[in-house]
Amino acid sequence: MKEKKPTKPTKPLNSYAKYSGIGIQMFAIIAVGSYLGVKLDEKFPNEHKLYTLFLSLGSVIMSIIYVIRRITKDSKEN
C-alpha cells in the first residue's frame, strides 16, 4: 500500500495574517497610484484631472491582478 503523506494542519491565524497582508498591499498600490496622479495633475494641470483618473484606475486594476495571482499561487501550493 502507498503511504499517505501527513498533511500539515493549517493555523487559522496564519491565513488571517496572510490575507490581511494582501489587503494592506492592495491598499498601498492604490494609494501610491492615486498620489502619483494627484502630483502629476498639480505639476501638469489639465481640465479633467486625467492623470489622477488614469493612475487611480490603473492602480486598482494592478492591485486586483496582484490579489488574483497571489491567491491562485497560494491555492496551488496547498
N, C-alpha and C positions, 0 to 999 in steps of 0.2 A: 504494500500500500504506500501511497505517497503521503508524506508528512506535510501537514499544512503549516505554513509559517505563522508564528504567533503575530497577531496584529497589535500594534501599539494603541493603547486607549488614548483617544484624543481628549485633551483637557479643554473644557469649555472656556476657561479663561484665556487660553492661547488663541482660540478662534475669535473671541471678542477683541483681543488686542490686535490681532492681525487685520480684522476688518475695520476697526476704528482707525487704525493707521492708514488704511487705504482711503478712508473718508477724509482724513486730515490732508493727505497728499492731493486728493481731488480738490479740496478747498484751496490749497496752496497754488495749484496750477491755475485755477480760475482767478485767484487774487492777483497773481503775477501778470497774467494776460490782461486783465482789466486795468491794472495800474500802468502797465506799459501803454495801453491805448489812451488813457487819460493824459499821460505825459506827452505822448506824440500829438494829441489834439491841442495841448497847450502850446507846444512848440510850432506846429504847423496847423493853424486854425482853419477850419472849414465850416460850412453851414450846418451840416448834419452830424458832426462828430463821428465821422466814419471810422477813424482809427479805433476809437473805443468800441464801436459796434462790432467791427470785424474781429478785432483781437479778443473781445469778450466771447463772441460766438465761437471763434476758433479754439479758445482755451477750454470752453465747455465740451466741445467735440473731442478735443485731445484727452481731456480727463475721463470722458466716458469710454473712449477706446482703451485708455490705460486700465481702467477698472475691469473692463471685459477681458482683456488679455491676462490680467493678474488673477482673476477668478478662474478662468479656464486653465491657466497654468497650475493653480493650486488644486483644482479638481482632478487634473491628470496625475498629479503626484500622489494623490490618495487613492 
